[in-house]
C-alpha cells in the first residue's frame, strides 16, 4: 500500500452507534427539508453527517446520520416527515459509523482523497457516503468495519503517536 | 407548482415572522471553481479510481460528495480548479469506459460557501438551506466534513446567496 510522504492526520474522530437516513429524489421546493431539521433541532438531535446533492434540477437527495437512540425516539415523527418529503426512495442503514479524517489538507494536495478512498476500498471497507472539504474527510461506513478502516488509514497516513518513516 | 410559488411570493412580500439570528464565527468563500457530477456503478472501486486518476494528474479536489443515489448508481460530485476543468474532462472521458463512468456533467463556474462552526446543529443546516431556496438559490451540493457546512453554488448566484445569509446568521 502506498505511504506517500507520511501525510500526518490528527486523531481520527469516530462516531459509532449511528443510523443513516437517505431521502432520495425529494421534489425541490423552498423549505422542503425544514420540517426534518426543525424536528431534529427541537429534540436536540445532532446531525453527525450531512450530504445533499442532485442529479437533476427537479429533485434533491439528502443523507443524514443521527444516533440510533435519537432515531428510536423519533421514529414516529420521522415517518411522518418522510411522507411529507415525498422522496422517490428512502434507505435506512444501521448501525453505521462516521470516520472523520482531519489534517492532510485534501484541498491542497492532489491525490489525498484518492489515497484515503483507495486505502479503505483495499481493506474491504464499504463506503456508504463521503463528504470532503478543506482539511477534513468524513466517511460513513458499516460500524463493524471501523477497526479495518482505522488500520487502513493508519497504514496510509501518519497518525498521532506513530513514528515517521 | 404555480400555487407554491405564489405562496412563497406572498410570504416574501408580507414578511414571514423573522426567527432570531444564529451566531456563527464566520463564512468562508472560495474563489471560482468548476463542478463535476459523475454517475458510477454502486461499488467503491470506481470512485476511488476516479480520484486516483485525477490526483495522479495533479488535479486538486476541493470538495467531494459521494453516495448511492439509487440501488444501481453512485453519485460523485467534485469541485476542481477552473483551470483544471478541461484537462479533467478530457481525462475522465478518455477513461470513461475503463473506469465504468456512466455519465459526466459539469458546471464551469461555481463557488463554495461555508459557514462555521456547524457543530452538528440541525438549525444551522435548516436556516442555510431554507434561506437559499426561499430566495431561489438552489445549491448544487451540500456537505459537512468537520466543523464547516459547505454549499456549492453557481457563481452567478453567489452574491445573492451571501445576502440571504445576512438575514439568518449573525457574525461577530
Interface residues (C-beta under 8 A of the other chain):
Chain A: X22 X24 X25 X28 X29 X30 X31 X32 X33 X34 X36 X37 X38 X40 X41 X45 X46 X47 X48 X49 X50 X51 X52 X53 X54 X55 X57 X61 X63 X89 X91 X100 X102 X106 X107 X108 X109 X110 X111 X112 X113 X114 X115 X117 X118 X120 X121 X125 X126 X127 X128 X129 X130 X131 X132 X133 X134 X135 X136 X137 X138
Chain B: X4 X8 X28 X37 X39 X44 X45 X47 X48 X51 X52 X53 X54 X55 X56 X57 X58 X59 X60 X61 X62 X63 X64 X65 X66 X67 X68 X69 X70 X75 X77 X112 X114 X120 X121 X122 X123 X125 X126 X129 X130 X133 X134 X138 X139 X140 X141 X142 X143 X144 X145 X146 X148 X149 X150
